[in-house]
Amino acid sequence: MANNRGIAYKGPGKVEVVDLEYPELVLKDGPGVNPANVGRQVPHGAILKIVTTNICGSDQHMVRGRTTAPEGIILGHEITGEVVEAGPGVEFIKEGDICSVPFNIACGRCRNCKERKTGICLNVNPDRPGSAYGYVDMGGWQGGQAEYVMIPYADWNLLRFPDRDQALAKILDLTMLSDIFPTGYHGCVSAGVTTGSTVYIAGAGPVGLAAAASAQLLGAAVVIVGDLNQDRLNQARSFGCETIDVSQGDPQDQIEQILGEPEVDCAVDAVGFEARGHGKDAQVEQPATVLNSLMTVTRAGGALGIPGLYVTGDPGAADDAAKVGSLSIRLGLGWAKSHSFTTGQCPVMKYNRQLMMAILHDRVQIAKAVNATVIGLDDAPRGYREFDQGASRKYVIDPHNVTGKVAA
């Protein structure tokens, strides 16, 4: 039996590499596991040897102590792996397949899954619709920042790459299919980005950069990315985006300087609930800032895609209302401008196969856009620290050095 190790959240600002049990086809008790899920049999599951697993901004919210995540939870919902065992109920996925794992855990059987709303599956999380690996209040399915992980409903959830050698050659691009590439793309599709659109994307972290690359793929005429971090703005400019530094003032004024008018056709919130203010308030946390500014800069009749994370429990929020996810949003402005809004988890399976084809046929270089940087499992704590400090990188953990890029 192989050994297993993973990355555990050990309290605000702290993660550690810990020894784990090798996964089995059953959901066992542990930190964050919903009691109603304990002992759940998974004959339809598969065990994967991790090829790559990425650090996500959503993980960082937990590590900062900005959620109700329990200490000891194993992190990681961005997973790409090789099947090493398929359960007796798995019919089509085979040992040796290299697959992308959507971060949404979905049964494929409920009403929402059948309607392609896999981000809000009704059967995998007893607390509420929707689930994810290694994430707070998501049912307790173990995270994939590990050497091995169990994936339920394998025939439904796993996206098998058609050619092993081709997949390994493009693995740094393909690893983005588990979350940030579909999430950024979903934000743009939800906002109505199309040929000739002018687009403003708030946030130049990995999801914002993935959204910017997605907007280009969708045919946008101008993609503008806003952030406070100069390294991240430089990364956005590296693949043809316009940028604005929101610490210098209201995005609307800077958008007008770029476009000759103060509004865009479409806008995407890739920041979420830890947003800061603009201008003189750029170092002050103001969680409604991005949503309100997007309504200001989006034309009447436009749409907002909101893939940025908002939570119902934030113990580190600045006020009591924000601690339960209540923000001072200018809904009246959005109503007056007839805006439409799309929020919630990206339904990854709605997009991942098409985006895989775009990668395999060289239509997009998503790893380059987000500055993919490979590290080993033991370097994950350093990756978390550097990411928290604003590094303009997408950290890709390679536990078995499949890429050959992990330093000895």
C-alpha positions as CSV (number, residue, x, y, z in Angstrom):
1,M,0.0,0.0,0.0
2,A,1.4,3.4,-1.0
3,N,2.0,6.1,1.5
4,N,0.1,9.4,1.3
5,R,0.8,12.9,2.4
6,G,-1.2,16.2,2.1
7,I,-1.4,19.8,3.0
8,A,-3.4,20.6,6.1
9,Y,-4.7,23.9,7.4
10,K,-3.3,24.3,10.9
11,G,-4.8,27.7,11.9
12,P,-4.7,31.2,10.5
13,G,-1.6,31.7,8.4
14,K,-0.3,28.2,8.9
15,V,-0.3,25.1,6.7
16,E,1.7,21.9,7.1
17,V,2.6,18.8,5.2
18,V,1.1,15.9,7.1
19,D,0.9,12.1,6.8
20,L,-2.4,10.7,5.6
21,E,-4.1,7.4,5.2
22,Y,-4.1,6.1,1.7
23,P,-7.6,6.8,0.3
24,E,-10.3,4.2,0.1
25,L,-13.6,4.1,-1.6
26,V,-15.4,5.3,1.5
27,L,-15.8,8.8,3.0
28,K,-14.2,8.6,6.5
29,D,-14.5,10.9,9.5
30,G,-12.1,13.8,9.8
31,P,-11.9,17.6,10.2
32,G,-14.8,19.3,8.4
33,V,-16.6,16.0,7.4
34,N,-20.3,16.3,7.7
35,P,-21.5,13.6,10.1
36,A,-24.2,12.6,7.6
37,N,-21.4,11.8,5.1
38,V,-19.3,9.7,7.4
39,G,-19.2,6.1,6.2
40,R,-20.6,6.9,2.8
41,Q,-19.7,4.1,0.4
42,V,-18.2,5.1,-3.0
43,P,-18.2,2.1,-5.3
44,H,-18.6,4.6,-8.2
45,G,-15.3,6.4,-7.2
46,A,-11.7,6.2,-8.3
47,I,-8.4,6.8,-6.6
48,L,-6.0,9.1,-8.4
49,K,-2.3,9.6,-8.1
50,I,-1.9,13.4,-8.2
51,V,-0.1,14.7,-11.3
52,T,-0.7,18.4,-10.5
53,T,-2.7,20.2,-7.9
54,N,-2.8,24.0,-7.6
55,I,-3.0,26.6,-4.8
56,C,-6.1,28.7,-5.3
57,G,-7.2,32.1,-3.9
58,S,-10.2,30.3,-2.4
59,D,-7.7,28.2,-0.4
60,Q,-6.0,31.3,0.7
61,H,-9.2,32.7,2.2
62,M,-9.3,29.7,4.5
63,V,-5.6,29.9,5.4
64,R,-6.0,33.5,6.3
65,G,-8.6,32.5,8.8
66,R,-11.4,34.3,6.9
67,T,-13.8,31.3,6.9
68,T,-15.1,28.8,9.5
69,A,-12.8,26.1,8.2
70,P,-11.7,23.7,11.0
71,E,-8.0,23.1,11.8
72,G,-6.8,19.9,10.2
73,I,-8.8,20.1,7.0
74,I,-6.8,18.8,4.0
75,L,-6.8,21.5,1.3
76,G,-7.0,21.5,-2.4
77,H,-9.8,21.5,-5.0
78,E,-7.7,22.0,-8.2
79,I,-6.8,18.4,-9.1
80,T,-5.3,16.6,-12.1
81,G,-4.3,13.0,-11.7
82,E,-3.7,9.5,-13.0
83,V,-6.3,6.8,-12.2
84,V,-4.7,4.0,-10.1
85,E,-7.8,2.3,-9.0
86,A,-11.4,2.3,-10.3
87,G,-14.3,1.2,-8.1
88,P,-16.6,-1.7,-9.0
89,G,-19.2,0.7,-10.1
90,V,-17.0,2.6,-12.6
91,E,-17.6,1.5,-16.1
92,F,-15.7,3.8,-18.5
93,I,-12.8,5.4,-16.6
94,K,-9.8,3.0,-16.6
95,E,-6.6,2.7,-14.7
96,G,-3.9,4.7,-16.4
97,D,-6.2,7.5,-17.6
98,I,-5.0,11.0,-16.9
99,C,-7.9,13.2,-16.0
100,S,-8.9,16.7,-15.0
101,V,-11.1,16.8,-11.9
102,P,-13.8,19.6,-11.8
103,F,-13.6,21.2,-8.4
104,N,-17.4,20.8,-8.1
105,I,-18.3,17.4,-6.8
106,A,-21.4,16.3,-8.6
107,C,-23.5,13.1,-8.6
108,G,-24.8,13.3,-12.2
109,R,-28.1,12.0,-11.0
110,C,-30.0,14.9,-9.4
111,R,-32.1,17.5,-11.1
112,N,-29.4,20.2,-10.9
113,C,-26.7,17.9,-12.4
114,K,-29.1,16.9,-15.2
115,E,-29.6,20.6,-15.9
116,R,-25.8,21.2,-16.1
117,K,-25.8,23.0,-12.8
118,T,-23.1,20.9,-11.3
119,G,-21.9,23.6,-8.9
120,I,-25.1,23.0,-6.9
121,C,-25.5,19.3,-6.9
122,L,-28.2,18.2,-4.5
123,N,-26.7,14.9,-3.3
124,V,-23.1,15.3,-2.3
125,N,-23.3,17.8,0.6
126,P,-25.9,17.3,3.4
127,D,-25.6,21.0,4.5
128,R,-26.6,22.7,1.3
129,P,-26.4,22.4,-2.5
130,G,-22.9,22.2,-3.9
131,S,-19.7,20.7,-2.9
132,A,-15.9,20.8,-3.5
133,Y,-12.8,19.0,-2.4
134,G,-11.0,20.2,0.7
135,Y,-13.2,23.2,1.3
136,V,-15.1,24.5,4.3
137,D,-18.8,23.6,4.6
138,M,-18.7,21.5,1.4
139,G,-19.4,18.1,2.9
140,G,-16.0,17.0,3.9
141,W,-14.5,15.4,0.8
142,Q,-10.8,15.3,1.3
143,G,-8.7,17.8,-0.6
144,G,-6.3,17.0,-3.4
145,Q,-3.2,18.9,-2.3
146,A,-1.8,15.4,-1.6
147,E,-0.1,12.5,-3.2
148,Y,-3.3,10.5,-3.7
149,V,-7.0,11.4,-3.5
150,M,-10.4,9.7,-3.9
151,I,-12.8,11.0,-6.5
152,P,-16.5,10.0,-6.3
153,Y,-18.8,9.5,-9.3
154,A,-15.7,9.0,-11.5
155,D,-17.5,8.3,-14.8
156,W,-19.4,11.5,-14.4
157,N,-16.8,13.8,-12.8
158,L,-13.6,13.0,-14.6
159,L,-12.5,14.6,-17.8
160,R,-10.2,12.1,-19.5
161,F,-7.4,13.5,-21.7
162,P,-7.5,11.8,-25.1
163,D,-3.7,11.3,-25.4
164,R,-1.4,10.7,-22.5
165,D,1.8,12.0,-24.1
166,Q,0.1,15.1,-25.4
167,A,-1.5,15.7,-22.0
168,L,1.8,15.5,-20.2
169,A,3.4,17.9,-22.7
170,K,0.7,20.4,-22.0
171,I,0.1,19.6,-18.3
172,L,0.7,23.1,-17.0
173,D,-2.1,24.4,-19.2
174,L,-4.4,21.4,-18.6
175,T,-4.1,21.7,-14.9
176,M,-6.0,25.0,-15.1
177,L,-9.1,23.1,-16.3
178,S,-10.0,22.0,-12.8
179,D,-11.0,25.5,-11.7
180,I,-9.6,28.8,-12.7
181,F,-9.8,28.6,-16.5
182,P,-13.5,27.5,-16.5
183,T,-14.2,29.9,-13.6
184,G,-12.7,32.9,-15.5
185,Y,-14.4,31.8,-18.7
186,H,-17.7,31.4,-16.8
187,G,-17.3,35.0,-15.5
188,C,-16.9,36.3,-19.0
189,V,-19.7,34.2,-20.5
190,S,-22.0,35.3,-17.7
191,A,-21.1,38.9,-18.4
192,G,-21.9,38.5,-22.1
193,V,-18.4,38.9,-23.4
194,T,-18.4,38.4,-27.2
195,T,-16.8,39.6,-30.4
196,G,-16.0,43.3,-30.1
197,S,-16.8,43.7,-26.4
198,T,-15.1,46.1,-24.1
199,V,-14.5,44.3,-20.8
200,Y,-13.4,45.4,-17.3
201,I,-12.1,42.7,-15.0
202,A,-11.6,43.6,-11.4
203,G,-8.6,41.6,-9.9
204,A,-5.4,40.5,-11.5
205,G,-4.9,37.3,-9.4
206,P,-5.0,34.0,-11.2
207,V,-8.8,34.0,-11.7
208,G,-8.7,37.5,-13.0
209,L,-5.9,36.7,-15.4
210,A,-7.7,33.6,-16.5
211,A,-10.8,35.7,-17.1
212,A,-8.7,38.1,-19.2
213,A,-7.4,35.3,-21.3
214,S,-10.9,34.0,-21.6
215,A,-12.2,37.4,-22.8
216,Q,-9.6,37.4,-25.5
217,L,-10.6,33.9,-26.5
218,L,-14.2,35.0,-26.8
219,G,-13.2,37.9,-29.1
220,A,-13.3,40.9,-26.9
221,A,-12.0,44.1,-28.5
222,V,-10.5,45.6,-25.3
223,V,-9.8,43.8,-22.0
224,I,-9.0,46.1,-19.1
225,V,-7.7,44.6,-15.8
226,G,-7.7,46.5,-12.5
227,D,-5.7,45.8,-9.4
228,L,-3.5,47.3,-6.7
229,N,-0.5,45.0,-7.2
230,Q,1.9,46.2,-9.9
231,D,3.5,42.8,-10.5
232,R,0.0,41.4,-11.2
233,L,-0.8,44.3,-13.5
234,N,2.5,43.7,-15.3
235,Q,1.5,40.1,-15.8
236,A,-1.9,41.2,-17.3
237,R,-0.1,43.5,-19.7
238,S,2.3,40.7,-20.8
239,F,-0.5,39.1,-22.9
240,G,-2.1,42.2,-24.3
241,C,-4.4,43.6,-21.6
242,E,-4.9,47.2,-20.7
243,T,-4.5,47.9,-17.0
244,I,-5.6,50.3,-14.3
245,D,-4.2,50.8,-10.8
246,V,-7.2,51.3,-8.6
247,S,-5.0,52.7,-5.9
248,Q,-4.8,55.8,-8.1
249,G,-8.5,56.5,-8.0
250,D,-11.9,55.5,-9.4
251,P,-11.8,52.9,-12.1
252,Q,-14.3,54.9,-14.2
253,D,-11.9,57.8,-14.8
254,Q,-9.1,55.5,-15.9
255,I,-11.5,53.5,-18.1
256,E,-12.5,56.7,-19.8
257,Q,-8.8,57.5,-20.5
258,I,-8.4,54.1,-22.2
259,L,-11.7,53.9,-24.1
260,G,-12.7,57.5,-24.5
261,E,-15.9,56.8,-22.6
262,P,-16.4,55.9,-18.9
263,E,-18.3,52.6,-19.3
264,V,-17.7,49.1,-20.6
265,D,-20.0,46.5,-22.1
266,C,-19.2,43.8,-19.6
267,A,-17.6,43.4,-16.2
268,V,-16.2,40.6,-14.1
269,D,-15.6,40.5,-10.4
270,A,-12.6,38.3,-9.8
271,V,-11.9,39.7,-6.3
272,G,-14.6,38.6,-4.0
273,F,-15.3,39.4,-0.3
274,E,-11.8,40.5,0.7
275,A,-12.0,43.5,-1.6
276,R,-10.3,46.8,-0.7
277,G,-11.4,50.4,-1.5
278,H,-10.1,52.5,-4.3
279,G,-8.0,55.6,-4.3
280,K,-7.2,56.8,-0.8
281,D,-9.1,53.8,0.6
282,A,-7.0,51.3,-1.3
283,Q,-5.5,49.7,1.9
284,V,-8.9,49.6,3.7
285,E,-11.0,46.5,3.3
286,Q,-14.4,47.4,1.9
287,P,-16.1,44.2,0.7
288,A,-18.8,45.8,-1.4
289,T,-16.4,48.1,-3.3
290,V,-15.9,45.9,-6.4
291,L,-19.5,45.1,-6.9
292,N,-20.5,48.7,-6.6
293,S,-17.8,49.9,-8.9
294,L,-18.7,47.3,-11.5
295,M,-22.3,48.6,-11.6
296,T,-20.9,52.1,-12.0
297,V,-18.7,51.3,-15.0
298,T,-21.0,48.8,-16.8
299,R,-23.3,50.3,-19.4
300,A,-27.1,50.2,-19.0
301,G,-28.3,46.8,-20.1
302,G,-25.0,45.2,-19.5
303,A,-24.1,42.2,-17.3
304,L,-21.8,41.4,-14.4
305,G,-20.1,38.0,-14.0
306,I,-19.2,37.4,-10.4
307,P,-16.9,34.3,-10.0
308,G,-15.2,36.0,-7.1
309,L,-15.9,34.2,-3.8
310,Y,-18.5,35.6,-1.3
311,V,-19.2,33.7,1.9
312,T,-21.9,33.4,4.5
313,G,-19.4,33.2,7.4
314,D,-16.3,35.5,7.7
315,P,-15.0,35.7,11.2
316,G,-12.4,38.3,10.2
317,A,-14.8,40.8,8.6
318,A,-14.7,44.4,9.5
319,D,-18.3,44.6,10.7
320,D,-21.0,42.3,12.0
321,A,-23.0,42.5,8.8
322,A,-20.1,41.4,6.6
323,K,-19.4,38.5,9.0
324,V,-22.6,36.8,7.7
325,G,-22.1,38.0,4.1
326,S,-24.4,41.1,4.2
327,L,-22.8,43.9,2.2
328,S,-23.9,47.4,1.4
329,I,-24.5,46.8,-2.3
330,R,-26.1,49.6,-4.5
331,L,-28.8,47.3,-5.8
332,G,-30.8,50.3,-6.8
333,L,-28.1,51.4,-9.2
334,G,-28.0,47.9,-10.8
335,W,-31.8,47.9,-11.1
336,A,-31.8,51.4,-12.6
337,K,-29.3,50.3,-15.3
338,S,-31.1,47.0,-15.9
339,H,-28.0,45.0,-15.1
340,S,-28.1,41.2,-14.8
341,F,-25.9,39.4,-12.3
342,T,-24.6,35.8,-12.2
343,T,-23.0,34.5,-9.0
344,G,-22.0,31.2,-7.5
345,Q,-19.6,28.3,-8.2
346,C,-18.7,27.9,-11.9
347,P,-20.3,24.7,-13.3
348,V,-16.9,23.4,-14.5
349,M,-18.3,20.6,-16.6
350,K,-20.3,23.1,-18.7
351,Y,-17.0,24.4,-20.2
352,N,-14.0,22.1,-19.4
353,R,-14.1,19.9,-22.5
354,Q,-14.3,22.8,-24.9
355,L,-11.5,24.6,-23.1
356,M,-9.4,21.4,-23.1
357,M,-9.8,21.4,-26.9
358,A,-8.7,25.0,-27.1
359,I,-5.6,24.1,-25.1
360,L,-4.7,20.9,-27.1
361,H,-5.1,22.8,-30.4
362,D,-3.0,25.8,-29.3
363,R,-5.8,28.3,-29.2
364,V,-4.8,29.6,-25.8
365,Q,-1.8,29.6,-23.5
366,I,-3.4,29.8,-20.1
367,A,-0.4,28.6,-18.1
368,K,1.6,31.5,-19.5
369,A,-1.1,34.0,-18.9
370,V,-1.4,33.1,-15.2
371,N,2.4,32.6,-14.8
372,A,2.2,28.9,-13.7
373,T,5.1,28.0,-11.3
374,V,5.8,24.4,-10.3
375,I,6.7,23.5,-6.8
376,G,6.9,20.3,-4.8
377,L,4.6,19.2,-2.1
378,D,7.1,20.1,0.6
379,D,7.3,23.6,-0.8
380,A,3.6,24.2,-0.5
381,P,3.8,26.2,2.7
382,R,6.3,28.6,1.0
383,G,3.9,28.8,-2.0
384,Y,1.1,29.8,0.3
385,R,3.2,32.5,2.0
386,E,4.4,34.0,-1.3
387,F,0.9,33.9,-2.8
388,D,-0.5,35.6,0.3
389,Q,2.2,38.3,-0.1
390,G,0.9,39.1,-3.6
391,A,3.3,37.0,-5.8
392,S,2.1,37.2,-9.4
393,R,2.2,33.4,-9.9
394,K,-0.1,30.5,-10.1
395,Y,1.5,27.8,-7.9
396,V,1.2,24.3,-9.3
397,I,2.1,21.5,-6.8
398,D,3.6,18.4,-8.4
399,P,3.9,15.8,-5.6
400,H,5.6,13.1,-7.7
401,N,7.7,15.4,-10.0
402,V,5.8,14.3,-13.1
403,T,6.7,17.5,-14.8
404,G,10.4,17.2,-14.0
405,K,10.3,20.8,-12.9
406,V,10.5,20.3,-9.1
407,A,13.9,21.4,-7.7
408,A,15.9,18.6,-6.1
